[in-house]
Amino acid sequence: IASQQSDALHGQTALVLEDAAAAIEAKARVYLMALRRMADRWEADGRSDVGGWERDAEAYVRDFKGEDVVAWVDKDAVVRRVAPPQDNRALLDVDMVTYPAARDALESAFRHASDAMSEPFQIQGERSVVLLCAPIFVRGESDGAIVGVLDPSAFLASAISGHVSDEYEVSVRLGDETLYD
């Protein structure tokens, strides 16, 4: 009987983990689809519609939990625009190549012409972030990427909320770093 209970507990725990992982993946997909729409508009309208881009980006930050900043990163991986601008000016002109996780995600997005997500990393020595990258191509040439800067803890809390019973304590770790607890 103890063995059956243990097997049942392991099975139930596996189902909870699968549900949590699926919820995280689905949430990331929704966020990336919104960034992709912004990138598609950029490709259609060009970079001249600064006001439209800022309105889209600020709405995105307002509507998506865990999203702190939306940026336009140029084809050289340098941050050229941020929204909302008031709290994020320190990111302007940051060379994302100096952060290996950001560099890898952006290079993958540019090389494969597809959306990418970075590993968590410390930005400007302050906080842990994850980048969601939607590359932009204008007339077949790279024009950078629309990048969402996520707070991994807030994003994971938003994604997992309602998917895991209070009977479970969930902790998400990557290596030694706890992203959500």
HELIX and SHEET records of a PDB file:
HELIX    1   1 ALA A    2  ASP A   45  1                                  44    
HELIX    2   2 VAL A   50  ASP A   63  1                                  14    
HELIX    3   3 ARG A   89  LEU A   91  5                                   3    
HELIX    4   4 MET A   96  THR A   98  5                                   3    
HELIX    5   5 PRO A  100  HIS A  112  1                                  13    
HELIX    6   6 PRO A  152  ILE A  160  1                                   9    
SHEET    1   A 5 VAL A  79  ALA A  83  0                                        
SHEET    2   A 5 GLU A  67  VAL A  73 -1                                        
SHEET    3   A 5 GLU A 141  LEU A 150 -1                                        
SHEET    4   A 5 ARG A 127  VAL A 138 -1                                        
SHEET    5   A 5 ALA A 116  MET A 117 -1                                        
SHEET    1   B 5 VAL A  79  ALA A  83  0                                        
SHEET    2   B 5 GLU A  67  VAL A  73 -1                                        
SHEET    3   B 5 GLU A 141  LEU A 150 -1                                        
SHEET    4   B 5 ARG A 127  VAL A 138 -1                                        
SHEET    5   B 5 PHE A 121  ILE A 123 -1                                        
SHEET    1   C 2 VAL A 172  LEU A 174  0                                        
SHEET    2   C 2 GLU A 177  TYR A 180 -1                                        
END                                                                             
